[in-house]
């Protein structure tokens, strides 16, 4: 396919690069559509591609067993999917699951590594991004242990909203329970509480945020801390 012009991308990592470096990356990219529920990469398998989301967003899931896993990160147009490749590692221990449908820029791991070698600016920016993700994943681990389900659900909904053009998304109780590592009843109680406060509307898996500011007030401090870390390191 023809190379994309350097100016055409709303991925924040790529948009911040000098035109020459951005053009080098985009020249090797394909634009793809991510379908909700699709698995981009299975844990333990060799990575073939990396993705720079421009519309959709992807959950990084740490598998617990063949049926369960815990979401440790959510990546949209602020980031990159496949950070193991930045470190020169071929295999990721995380499952890459499309949480929200949308577009992304995809390139092969070989092309990506070539771009890293040729672009110190790209290497520097992605090193900073890896630092941010490691910090945020550690924060998620602490959040899972110490914060209430309602606080964590509010945080997850805000993170999805940040990466979506819409106030609505689709997520069943089972899916949310799996992502947060809690029982389904815990999600039901938390969602009911947020709905009674008129912060969200939840019906048959369709969630609409009605009052974002109010939802922020119910989320744990980890939500704001993660955003502030990203902005301070990558602005």
C-alpha positions in Angstrom: 0.0 0.0 0.0 1.2 3.6 -0.5 3.2 5.2 2.3 1.1 7.3 4.6 2.1 11.0 4.8 3.9 11.9 8.0 1.1 14.3 9.1 -1.6 11.6 9.0 -1.7 10.0 12.4 -3.5 10.7 15.7 -1.4 8.2 17.6 0.2 10.4 20.2 3.5 8.6 20.4 4.1 8.9 16.6 2.6 12.3 16.3 5.3 13.7 18.7 8.1 12.5 16.5 10.0 14.7 14.0 8.5 14.5 10.5 11.4 12.4 9.1 11.3 9.8 11.9 7.5 9.6 11.8 7.5 9.2 8.1 10.0 6.4 8.3 7.7 4.5 10.6 4.5 5.3 8.8 6.0 4.2 5.5 6.1 0.6 6.8 2.6 0.6 8.4 -0.7 -0.9 7.3 -3.9 0.6 8.5 -6.0 -2.1 10.0 -9.4 -2.3 11.8 -9.4 -3.9 15.2 -12.6 -5.9 16.0 -13.7 -6.1 19.7 -12.8 -9.4 21.2 -10.1 -10.2 18.7 -6.8 -11.5 20.1 -3.8 -9.8 18.6 -1.3 -11.8 20.4 -1.4 -14.9 22.7 0.7 -15.0 25.8 3.9 -17.0 25.3 3.7 -16.8 21.5 6.2 -15.0 19.3 5.1 -11.5 18.3 4.7 -10.9 14.6 3.5 -7.3 14.7 3.3 -4.2 16.8 0.4 -1.8 16.7 -0.1 1.9 17.2 -3.8 2.4 17.9 -5.4 5.4 16.3 -9.0 4.6 17.2 -9.5 1.3 19.1 -8.0 0.2 22.4 -6.4 -3.0 23.6 -6.3 -4.8 27.0 -3.1 -6.4 28.1 -4.2 -9.5 30.1 -2.0 -11.5 32.4 -3.3 -15.1 32.2 -4.0 -16.9 35.4 -5.3 -20.2 33.9 -6.8 -21.3 30.6 -10.1 -19.5 31.4 -9.2 -16.5 33.6 -6.9 -13.5 33.4 -6.4 -10.1 34.9 -6.2 -6.8 32.9 -2.9 -5.1 33.7 -3.0 -2.3 31.1 -5.3 -0.6 28.6 -3.7 0.9 25.5 -5.3 3.4 23.0 -4.0 6.1 20.8 -1.7 7.3 23.6 0.5 4.2 23.2 1.8 1.1 21.5 0.8 -2.5 21.6 3.8 -4.9 21.7 6.4 -3.2 23.9 8.4 -6.4 24.3 9.7 -5.6 20.8 11.2 -2.3 22.1 13.3 -4.4 24.5 14.4 -6.9 21.8 12.2 -9.7 23.3 10.4 -11.9 20.8 7.8 -13.3 23.3 5.3 -11.4 25.5 3.9 -13.0 28.7 0.6 -11.0 28.1 -2.5 -11.7 26.0 -3.3 -8.7 23.8 -7.1 -8.5 23.6 -9.1 -5.9 21.6 -11.3 -4.2 24.2 -12.7 -1.4 21.9 -13.1 -1.7 18.2 -11.3 0.9 16.0 -8.4 1.6 13.8 -4.6 1.0 14.3 -1.4 1.2 12.4 0.4 -2.1 12.2 3.9 -3.0 11.2 6.0 -6.1 11.3 8.4 -6.6 14.2 11.3 -6.7 11.7 10.3 -3.4 10.2 9.8 -1.9 13.7 13.3 -3.0 14.9 14.8 -1.5 11.7 13.0 1.8 12.4 14.3 1.7 16.0 17.9 1.4 14.8 17.5 4.2 12.3 15.7 6.7 14.6 17.2 7.7 17.9 14.1 9.9 18.5 11.8 6.9 18.2 14.0 4.8 20.4 14.1 7.6 23.1 10.4 8.2 23.1 9.5 4.5 23.3 12.0 4.0 26.1 10.1 6.6 28.0 6.8 4.9 27.1 8.1 1.5 28.4 9.1 3.2 31.7 5.6 4.7 32.0 3.9 1.3 31.3 6.0 -0.5 33.8 5.1 2.1 36.5 1.4 1.9 35.6 1.3 -1.9 35.7 2.9 -1.9 39.1 0.3 0.7 40.2 -2.4 -1.6 38.8 -1.1 -4.5 40.9 -1.4 -2.3 44.1 -4.8 -1.0 43.0 -6.1 -4.6 42.6 -5.0 -5.4 46.1 -6.1 -2.4 48.1 -9.0 -0.6 46.3 -12.7 -1.3 46.3 -14.4 -2.9 43.3 -16.5 0.2 42.7 -13.4 2.5 42.6 -11.7 0.1 40.2 -14.7 -0.2 38.0 -15.0 3.6 37.8 -11.3 3.8 36.9 -11.7 1.2 34.2 -14.7 2.9 32.6 -12.8 6.3 32.6 -9.8 4.7 31.0 -12.0 3.2 28.3 -13.7 6.5 27.8 -10.4 8.3 27.4 -9.6 6.1 24.5 -13.0 6.0 22.8 -14.8 8.7 20.7 -18.1 7.7 22.3 -19.7 7.9 25.8 -20.9 4.4 25.4 -19.3 1.0 25.2 -20.3 -2.7 25.4 -19.0 -4.9 28.2 -20.8 -7.7 30.0 -20.6 -8.3 33.7 -18.6 -11.5 33.0 -16.1 -9.6 30.9 -15.6 -6.8 33.5 -15.3 -9.4 36.3 -12.6 -11.1 34.4 -10.7 -7.9 33.6 -10.8 -6.8 37.3 -10.2 -10.2 38.8 -13.4 -10.2 40.9 -16.6 -12.2 41.1 -19.5 -11.3 38.8 -21.6 -10.3 41.8 -19.0 -7.7 42.7 -19.4 -6.1 39.3 -23.2 -6.2 39.6 -23.1 -4.4 42.9 -20.5 -1.8 41.8 -22.4 -1.1 38.5 -25.7 -0.8 40.4 -24.2 1.7 42.8 -22.8 3.9 40.0 -26.1 3.7 38.2 -28.1 4.7 41.3 -25.8 7.8 41.5 -26.7 8.5 37.9 -23.1 8.4 36.8 -23.6 5.6 34.3 -26.5 3.8 32.6 -26.0 0.0 32.3 -28.4 -2.2 30.4 -27.7 -5.6 28.9 -24.0 -5.0 28.6 -24.3 -1.5 27.2 -22.7 1.1 29.4 -23.1 4.9 28.9 -21.3 7.4 31.0 -23.7 10.1 32.1 -21.6 12.2 34.4 -17.9 12.0 33.8 -16.9 14.4 36.6 -19.0 12.4 39.1 -17.4 9.2 37.9 -13.9 10.7 38.4 -14.9 11.5 42.0 -15.8 7.8 42.6 -12.6 6.4 41.0 -9.5 5.6 43.1 -6.5 7.9 42.9 -4.7 5.5 40.6 -6.7 6.9 37.6 -5.4 10.4 38.0 -1.9 9.3 39.0 -1.5 7.2 35.8 -2.6 10.2 33.6 -0.3 12.6 35.4 2.7 10.2 35.0 2.1 9.9 31.3 1.8 13.6 30.8 4.9 14.4 33.0 7.1 11.9 31.2 5.9 12.1 27.6 4.5 15.6 27.2 
